[in-house]
């Protein structure tokens, strides 16, 4: 049992330490970004971010960011591989200065807007994220250069009025530091497991944390027993 526990701890530690190669920084929120005024602010659209969301029928989530003319922009939607989400694919709308004004969207805005729909097959191409040990189905991607300076908005909603989960990914530049391994990344791992309803992994991790202090105690007790046994043998002789 002790060997299994130590091995599990080592594997988990390796996963944490290699996460910056694969991971996005998570943006936490209180789920109140339901209109333009309360839009969730994305600090820097060039940095690689991920936002976990639950979306109900008739709901929409709003995000905003500042961009300069010519900035490279990337956004995508992925859906966790969970039973019931095989055909789930929310709509992504990008709004801002200089955007095309011909698309019809269910939101009043002073800017033009471009609507991006998923056009692939269902359930879609799979993508495995090593850090969280989670498989996602890929949906639409957006790659473009921003037309003008100004504030832009992303709106996610489901035209089929379905209920589902998605992760909105923004940016491509990984921006982790050494300290993040012990602060942001463990929290991100936990948030990921909660997002995909993987409570078994959370329970295992808690058991690992509880067992960590017992390992040196067991080693000390074992050494003490060995010393005692050696003394008994010497006395007998």
Rosetta silent file (secondary structure, phi, psi, omega in degrees, C-alpha in Angstrom):
SEQUENCE: XXXXXXXXXXXXXXXXXXXXXXXXXXXXXXXXXXXXXXXXXXXXXXXXXXXXXXXXXXXXXXXXXXXXXXXXXXXXXXXXXXXXXXXXXXXXXXXXXXXXXXXXXXXXXXXXXXXXXXXXXXXXXXXXXXXXXXXXXXXXXXXXXXXXXXXXXXXXXXXXXXXXXXXXXXXXXXXXXXXXXXXXXXXXXXXXXXXXXXXXXXXXXXXXXXXXXXXXXXXXXXXXXXXXXXXXXXXXX
SCORE:     score description
SCORE:     0.000 S_00000001
   1 L     0.000  -41.823 -178.832    0.000    0.000    0.000 S_00000001
   2 H   -63.372  -40.388  179.724    2.852    2.353    0.912 S_00000001
   3 H   -63.941  -39.999  179.797    4.575    1.722   -2.429 S_00000001
   4 H   -63.872  -43.073 -179.046    1.353    2.436   -4.309 S_00000001
   5 H   -63.262  -45.843 -179.562    0.830    5.685   -2.402 S_00000001
   6 H   -63.320  -41.545  178.898    4.379    6.906   -3.008 S_00000001
   7 H   -61.876  -42.342  179.727    4.136    6.016   -6.696 S_00000001
   8 H   -62.962  -42.116  179.044    0.849    7.906   -7.022 S_00000001
   9 H   -61.068  -43.362 -179.625    2.358   10.979   -5.350 S_00000001
  10 H   -63.015  -44.295  179.658    5.321   10.893   -7.738 S_00000001
  11 H   -61.768  -43.591  179.685    3.069   10.572  -10.792 S_00000001
  12 H   -63.959  -40.442 -179.825    0.882   13.460   -9.623 S_00000001
  13 H   -63.935  -39.936  177.593    3.962   15.607   -8.935 S_00000001
  14 H   -63.506  -41.431  177.979    5.315   14.912  -12.411 S_00000001
  15 H   -60.555  -41.453  178.632    1.960   15.916  -13.905 S_00000001
  16 H   -65.399  -43.373 -173.829    2.034   19.206  -11.983 S_00000001
  17 H   -70.051  -25.961 -179.777    5.629   19.953  -12.915 S_00000001
  18 H   -95.901   -0.888 -174.770    5.065   19.424  -16.646 S_00000001
  19 H   -60.138  -35.811 -178.570    1.754   21.290  -16.794 S_00000001
  20 H   -57.552  -22.421  179.936    3.146   24.626  -18.084 S_00000001
  21 H   -69.036  -30.134 -171.597    3.928   22.889  -21.382 S_00000001
  22 L  -114.479  -26.499 -162.652    0.251   22.152  -21.976 S_00000001
  23 L   -83.136  159.674  169.903   -1.883   24.250  -19.663 S_00000001
  24 L  -106.978  151.159  171.814   -3.890   27.407  -19.926 S_00000001
  25 E   -75.830  132.925  179.744   -4.272   29.823  -17.079 S_00000001
  26 E   -84.251  139.784  171.187   -7.773   29.594  -15.703 S_00000001
  27 L  -104.627  113.961  179.272   -9.919   32.682  -15.298 S_00000001
  28 L   -82.782  157.605 -177.664  -12.261   32.200  -12.360 S_00000001
  29 L  -155.807  168.584  179.474  -15.623   33.927  -12.238 S_00000001
  30 L  -106.882   14.050  174.906  -18.864   34.203  -10.254 S_00000001
  31 L    66.251   27.321  179.451  -21.131   33.442  -13.226 S_00000001
  32 L  -104.027    2.658 -176.921  -22.580   36.976  -13.355 S_00000001
  33 L   -82.505   75.227 -172.916  -21.255   37.915  -16.805 S_00000001
  34 L  -109.639    2.492  177.334  -24.659   37.798  -18.486 S_00000001
  35 L  -156.379 -179.785 -177.047  -24.638   41.054  -20.494 S_00000001
  36 L   -63.126  -38.657 -176.739  -22.298   43.662  -21.968 S_00000001
  37 L   -67.166  -32.440 -177.283  -22.111   45.688  -18.762 S_00000001
  38 L  -104.098   16.422 -176.043  -21.067   42.691  -16.648 S_00000001
  39 L   -54.408  139.288  178.851  -18.818   41.057  -19.272 S_00000001
  40 E   -71.653  124.264 -176.086  -15.934   39.031  -17.854 S_00000001
  41 E   -80.550  127.018  174.088  -12.699   40.918  -18.495 S_00000001
  42 L   -94.516  116.562 -171.537   -9.913   38.997  -20.225 S_00000001
  43 L   -57.553  -45.092 -178.319   -6.633   40.592  -18.997 S_00000001
  44 L  -151.188  111.549 -173.380   -4.564   40.043  -22.154 S_00000001
  45 L   -67.510  -11.657  178.834   -6.053   38.254  -25.155 S_00000001
  46 L   -82.250  -28.368  178.292   -2.606   37.116  -26.292 S_00000001
  47 E   -72.942  147.225 -178.302   -1.985   35.056  -23.142 S_00000001
  48 L   -80.152  111.896 -179.580   -3.395   31.529  -23.146 S_00000001
  49 E  -119.148  157.125  171.382   -6.490   31.478  -20.925 S_00000001
  50 E  -135.458  140.072 -179.916   -9.268   28.962  -20.300 S_00000001
  51 E  -128.492  119.116  179.479  -12.701   29.699  -18.860 S_00000001
  52 E   -88.083  133.309 -175.212  -14.934   26.864  -17.666 S_00000001
  53 E  -138.907  146.805  164.552  -18.643   27.427  -18.148 S_00000001
  54 E  -109.585  134.632 -175.882  -22.045   25.831  -17.637 S_00000001
  55 E  -129.071  124.356  179.542  -24.671   27.134  -20.039 S_00000001
  56 L   -99.162  172.305  179.346  -28.416   26.689  -19.676 S_00000001
  57 L   -58.596  131.959  177.830  -31.251   27.153  -22.194 S_00000001
  58 L    77.242    1.420 -179.328  -31.672   30.779  -23.234 S_00000001
  59 L   -91.748  160.349  174.682  -28.496   31.876  -21.434 S_00000001
  60 E  -144.716  145.419  177.464  -25.525   33.762  -22.847 S_00000001
  61 E  -116.249  136.088 -174.538  -22.074   34.473  -21.428 S_00000001
  62 E  -115.516  139.679  178.824  -20.225   37.720  -22.222 S_00000001
  63 E  -136.011  149.899  179.708  -16.475   38.406  -22.275 S_00000001
  64 E  -137.598  154.247  177.670  -14.522   41.536  -23.157 S_00000001
  65 E  -159.027  157.011  176.241  -10.933   42.451  -23.990 S_00000001
  66 E   -96.727  141.731  179.280   -8.886   45.302  -25.404 S_00000001
  67 E  -144.225  156.671  177.732   -7.018   44.859  -28.676 S_00000001
  68 L  -107.137  155.564  176.633   -4.888   46.867  -31.068 S_00000001
  69 L   -55.509  128.178  178.310   -5.110   47.037  -34.841 S_00000001
  70 L    88.992   -7.385  177.164   -3.263   44.072  -36.326 S_00000001
  71 L   -58.222  138.528  173.508   -3.135   42.048  -33.096 S_00000001
  72 E   -77.489  132.076 -177.375   -3.221   38.311  -33.665 S_00000001
  73 E  -126.088  137.021  177.213   -6.323   36.826  -32.037 S_00000001
  74 E  -135.638  136.450  173.449   -7.167   33.223  -31.219 S_00000001
  75 E  -149.640  149.429  177.196  -10.248   31.717  -29.566 S_00000001
  76 E  -153.220  162.161  175.378  -11.779   28.262  -29.524 S_00000001
  77 E  -119.925  132.614  171.757  -14.463   26.225  -27.834 S_00000001
  78 E  -126.572  148.798 -177.766  -13.940   22.712  -26.513 S_00000001
  79 E  -118.922  128.028 -179.549  -16.559   20.503  -24.870 S_00000001
  80 E   -61.556  142.303 -178.988  -15.629   17.926  -22.214 S_00000001
  81 L   -75.893   84.815 -179.169  -16.128   14.338  -23.294 S_00000001
  82 L  -126.905  140.458  178.213  -19.093   13.619  -21.049 S_00000001
  83 L   -55.264  129.494 -178.969  -22.132   11.499  -21.829 S_00000001
  84 L   104.306  -14.836 -179.285  -24.912   13.757  -23.095 S_00000001
  85 L  -107.817   13.729 -177.044  -22.625   16.364  -24.674 S_00000001
  86 L   -57.671  -36.319 -177.286  -21.816   14.449  -27.854 S_00000001
  87 L  -109.201   16.638 -176.780  -23.859   16.863  -30.006 S_00000001
  88 L   -84.358  130.249 -178.957  -23.379   19.978  -27.910 S_00000001
  89 L  -157.617   92.133  179.314  -21.930   22.960  -29.753 S_00000001
  90 L   -70.842  161.609 -179.319  -22.633   26.532  -28.596 S_00000001
  91 E   -89.926  140.844  176.140  -22.296   29.523  -30.900 S_00000001
  92 E  -112.855  127.463  177.450  -19.404   31.984  -30.616 S_00000001
  93 E  -120.502  131.262  175.978  -19.920   35.608  -31.621 S_00000001
  94 E  -111.237  124.305 -177.621  -17.115   38.172  -31.845 S_00000001
  95 E  -125.180  145.688  177.785  -18.155   41.831  -31.739 S_00000001
  96 E   165.702  178.811 -178.717  -16.145   45.023  -31.927 S_00000001
  97 L   -63.635  133.115  177.721  -15.008   47.977  -34.052 S_00000001
  98 L    86.561   -1.046 -179.876  -14.404   47.128  -37.675 S_00000001
  99 L   -79.548  157.389 -179.472  -16.234   43.803  -37.558 S_00000001
 100 L   -60.945  135.554 -174.174  -18.619   42.729  -40.314 S_00000001
 101 L  -103.544   10.713 -175.162  -22.103   44.170  -39.758 S_00000001
 102 L   -90.777  -13.173 -176.626  -24.158   41.781  -41.859 S_00000001
 103 L   -77.889  140.188  176.985  -24.686   38.955  -39.366 S_00000001
 104 L   -93.194  120.287  179.136  -27.994   38.718  -37.532 S_00000001
 105 L  -129.993  155.099 -176.746  -27.488   38.060  -33.816 S_00000001
 106 L   -83.539   32.584 -179.681  -29.934   38.164  -30.887 S_00000001
 107 L  -136.805  135.211  176.585  -28.048   40.984  -29.141 S_00000001
 108 L   -81.651  127.910 -179.416  -28.205   44.725  -29.673 S_00000001
 109 L  -148.884  149.781  178.270  -24.770   46.203  -30.180 S_00000001
 110 L   -80.955   -9.003 -177.388  -23.281   49.332  -31.669 S_00000001
 111 L  -104.805  166.891  170.918  -20.572   47.229  -33.323 S_00000001
 112 E   -74.292  167.482 -177.191  -20.467   44.773  -36.136 S_00000001
 113 E  -147.781  147.591  174.302  -20.388   41.098  -35.285 S_00000001
 114 E  -125.203  130.007 -177.150  -19.187   37.846  -36.772 S_00000001
 115 E  -100.378  133.056 -179.114  -20.805   34.557  -35.841 S_00000001
 116 E  -119.163  120.276  179.484  -18.768   31.366  -35.716 S_00000001
 117 L  -111.285  154.421  174.096  -20.527   27.998  -35.799 S_00000001
 118 L   -79.447  127.808 -175.380  -19.134   24.510  -35.520 S_00000001
 119 L  -116.296    8.393 -178.499  -19.287   22.892  -38.952 S_00000001
 120 L   -88.509 -173.288  177.760  -17.664   19.517  -38.263 S_00000001
 121 L   -84.479  159.078  176.879  -19.093   16.106  -37.523 S_00000001
 122 L  -104.902  146.288    6.805  -20.327   14.999  -34.113 S_00000001
 123 L   -78.591   -7.836  174.676  -19.183   14.076  -31.586 S_00000001
 124 L   108.278  169.677  178.924  -16.074   15.712  -33.060 S_00000001
 125 L   -70.598  138.216 -177.493  -12.318   15.349  -32.986 S_00000001
 126 E   -91.004  146.618  176.703  -10.950   14.471  -29.568 S_00000001
 127 E  -133.710  124.695 -179.563   -8.250   16.381  -27.737 S_00000001
 128 E   -99.660  126.055  179.029   -6.562   15.008  -24.596 S_00000001
 129 E  -101.104  110.198 -170.153   -5.321   17.533  -22.050 S_00000001
 130 L   -64.448  -38.440 -174.622   -2.507   15.815  -20.070 S_00000001
 131 L   -62.852  -50.035  179.637   -2.429   18.013  -16.976 S_00000001
 132 L   -86.512   -3.644 -175.757   -6.071   17.551  -16.025 S_00000001
 133 L    51.027   50.693 -177.221   -6.227   14.090  -17.634 S_00000001
 134 E  -126.402  137.759  175.019   -9.379   15.193  -19.456 S_00000001
 135 E  -101.117  135.597  179.499  -10.515   14.481  -23.007 S_00000001
 136 E  -120.881  156.137  167.220  -12.409   17.186  -24.899 S_00000001
 137 E   -97.169  129.418 -179.296  -14.279   17.360  -28.167 S_00000001
 138 E   -77.663  140.256  175.580  -13.009   20.183  -30.353 S_00000001
 139 E  -120.230 -143.043 -173.566  -15.480   22.700  -31.718 S_00000001
 140 E   -74.349  151.867  175.244  -14.964   25.947  -33.657 S_00000001
 141 E  -122.547  149.229  176.828  -11.739   27.953  -33.748 S_00000001
 142 E  -125.881  122.899  175.263  -11.239   31.640  -34.522 S_00000001
 143 E  -132.028  123.016 -178.635   -7.957   32.962  -35.898 S_00000001
 144 E  -164.135  169.294  171.076   -7.728   36.501  -37.196 S_00000001
 145 E  -104.345  135.184 -175.021   -5.999   39.854  -36.961 S_00000001
 146 L   -68.895  134.549 -173.038   -7.963   42.560  -35.203 S_00000001
 147 L   -74.260  -34.336 -175.893   -9.216   45.236  -37.617 S_00000001
 148 L  -144.884  164.403  171.157   -9.083   48.308  -35.326 S_00000001
 149 L   -69.938  146.305  174.153   -8.039   49.494  -31.878 S_00000001
 150 E   147.668 -171.580  179.799  -10.746   49.185  -29.260 S_00000001
 151 E   -96.482  132.637 -178.909  -12.799   47.014  -26.974 S_00000001
 152 E  -118.553  157.093  179.851  -14.114   43.721  -28.285 S_00000001
 153 E  -127.792  143.643  169.370  -16.708   41.303  -26.948 S_00000001
 154 E  -114.741  132.110  176.510  -17.147   37.555  -27.173 S_00000001
 155 E  -124.463  129.761  177.307  -20.631   36.168  -26.604 S_00000001
 156 E  -114.940  127.358  175.601  -21.340   32.447  -26.216 S_00000001
 157 E  -150.976  167.815 -178.618  -24.874   31.115  -26.448 S_00000001
 158 L  -115.585  114.654 -178.317  -26.657   28.016  -27.744 S_00000001
 159 L   -69.351  -15.103  178.493  -29.092   28.539  -30.597 S_00000001
 160 L   -93.923    1.296  179.762  -30.650   25.121  -29.859 S_00000001
 161 L    57.343   40.420  177.685  -31.443   26.107  -26.240 S_00000001
 162 L   -92.857  168.171  173.339  -29.597   23.106  -24.868 S_00000001
 163 L  -107.222  134.207 -178.944  -27.874   22.707  -21.513 S_00000001
 164 E  -167.935 -175.399  177.622  -24.184   21.931  -21.531 S_00000001
 165 E  -123.072  147.067  173.763  -20.609   22.645  -20.542 S_00000001
 166 E  -151.811  160.193  170.939  -17.838   24.249  -22.549 S_00000001
 167 E  -118.253  124.828  175.208  -14.398   25.720  -22.099 S_00000001
 168 E   -92.032  122.216 -179.585  -13.600   28.965  -23.885 S_00000001
 169 E  -107.824  130.371 -179.468   -9.910   29.130  -24.772 S_00000001
 170 E  -124.785  138.373  172.276   -8.298   32.487  -25.536 S_00000001
 171 L    77.533  168.072 -175.460   -4.765   33.243  -26.721 S_00000001
 172 L  -130.234   -8.374 -174.825   -1.739   31.112  -27.503 S_00000001
 173 E   -89.999  116.840  176.470    1.127   32.400  -25.323 S_00000001
 174 L   -73.160  134.347 -173.298    1.891   30.182  -22.311 S_00000001
 175 L  -138.251   59.140  178.048    2.685   32.371  -19.307 S_00000001
 176 L  -103.268  149.654  174.355    3.517   30.207  -16.304 S_00000001
 177 L  -115.673  170.518 -179.566    6.241   30.824  -13.734 S_00000001
 178 H   -59.675  -37.638 -178.960    7.980   28.417  -11.361 S_00000001
 179 H   -66.814  -23.593 -179.460    5.833   29.539   -8.444 S_00000001
 180 H   -64.231  -24.099 -178.589    2.655   28.654  -10.321 S_00000001
 181 H   -60.410  -32.983 -175.570    3.489   24.962   -9.910 S_00000001
 182 L  -104.038   -2.942 -178.194    2.677   25.196   -6.205 S_00000001
 183 L  -122.645  -73.233 -174.584   -0.092   27.810   -6.329 S_00000001
 184 H   -69.159  -40.874 -172.365   -2.136   28.240   -9.514 S_00000001
 185 H   -68.112  -43.126  175.746   -1.670   24.774  -10.998 S_00000001
 186 H   -60.256  -38.938  177.289   -2.976   22.668   -8.078 S_00000001
 187 H   -65.611  -40.068  179.156   -6.064   24.914   -7.940 S_00000001
 188 H   -64.428  -39.162  177.758   -6.456   24.616  -11.710 S_00000001
 189 H   -61.121  -44.976 -179.925   -6.256   20.816  -11.476 S_00000001
 190 H   -64.355  -43.810  179.362   -8.999   20.790   -8.835 S_00000001
 191 H   -61.687  -37.480  179.115  -11.189   23.182  -10.849 S_00000001
 192 H   -64.651  -43.805  179.889  -10.769   20.990  -13.914 S_00000001
 193 H   -64.710  -39.029  176.907  -11.864   17.879  -12.062 S_00000001
 194 H   -66.082  -37.554 -178.557  -14.913   19.678  -10.674 S_00000001
 195 H   -62.076  -39.173 -177.021  -15.748   20.976  -14.148 S_00000001
 196 L   -98.982   11.825  177.149  -15.868   17.471  -15.647 S_00000001
 197 L    61.701   32.766  179.944  -17.522   15.904  -12.572 S_00000001
 198 L   -92.582   73.414 -176.496  -14.485   13.692  -11.876 S_00000001
 199 H   -75.226  -23.079  179.008  -15.067   13.342   -8.146 S_00000001
 200 H   -63.816  -42.540  179.134  -13.221   10.008   -7.954 S_00000001
 201 H   -66.159  -36.563  178.431   -9.902   11.679   -8.797 S_00000001
 202 H   -64.908  -43.189  178.989  -10.560   14.382   -6.207 S_00000001
 203 H   -62.419  -41.562  178.078  -11.247   11.748   -3.559 S_00000001
 204 H   -62.501  -41.731 -179.790   -8.043    9.907   -4.486 S_00000001
 205 H   -63.607  -40.310  178.274   -6.049   13.131   -4.264 S_00000001
 206 H   -63.593  -41.025  177.372   -7.467   13.852   -0.796 S_00000001
 207 H   -62.527  -37.578  177.877   -6.483   10.359    0.314 S_00000001
 208 H   -63.574  -45.061  179.789   -2.980   10.994   -1.021 S_00000001
 209 H   -61.326  -40.589  179.919   -2.712   14.233    0.934 S_00000001
 210 H   -66.637  -35.342 -175.408   -3.889   12.492    4.077 S_00000001
 211 H   -79.704  -20.309 -176.846   -1.411    9.647    3.586 S_00000001
 212 H   -55.401  -48.332 -179.156    1.642   11.852    2.976 S_00000001
 213 H   -64.666  -23.182 -176.918    2.331   12.544    6.697 S_00000001
 214 H   -78.769  -19.593 -177.162    2.027    8.826    7.514 S_00000001
 215 H   -62.765  -53.816  179.020    4.834    7.774    5.156 S_00000001
 216 H   -63.396  -30.440  178.058    7.773    9.088    7.238 S_00000001
 217 H   -65.617  -44.375  178.612    6.080    7.798   10.394 S_00000001
 218 H   -63.397  -39.124  178.065    5.825    4.298    8.932 S_00000001
 219 H   -63.327  -43.502  179.920    9.464    4.457    7.817 S_00000001
 220 H   -64.159  -43.753  178.751   10.554    5.538   11.319 S_00000001
 221 H   -62.328  -39.921 -179.264    8.518    2.780   12.987 S_00000001
 222 H   -65.818  -42.058  178.311    9.979    0.210   10.625 S_00000001
 223 H   -64.503  -39.990  179.297   13.530    1.347   11.347 S_00000001
 224 H   -62.408  -42.642  178.877   12.836    1.289   15.077 S_00000001
 225 H   -63.157  -39.880  179.940   11.520   -2.280   14.866 S_00000001
 226 H   -64.376  -42.226  179.071   14.591   -3.350   12.892 S_00000001
 227 H   -63.955  -42.051  178.613   16.920   -1.828   15.498 S_00000001
 228 H   -62.647  -41.394  179.185   14.976   -3.505   18.279 S_00000001
 229 H   -64.802  -38.978  179.387   15.123   -6.845   16.521 S_00000001
 230 H   -64.503  -40.146  178.936   18.893   -6.465   15.985 S_00000001
 231 H   -65.842  -40.093  179.408   19.451   -5.736   19.691 S_00000001
 232 H   -63.005  -40.862  178.771   17.405   -8.755   20.704 S_00000001
 233 H   -63.971  -42.806 -179.605   19.444  -10.987   18.426 S_00000001
 234 H   -64.483  -42.310  179.355   22.734   -9.607   19.837 S_00000001
 235 H   -63.050  -41.045 -179.310   21.565  -10.111   23.456 S_00000001
 236 H   -63.497  -40.847  179.750   20.493  -13.669   22.757 S_00000001
 237 L   -68.060    0.000    0.000   23.861  -14.457   21.232 S_00000001
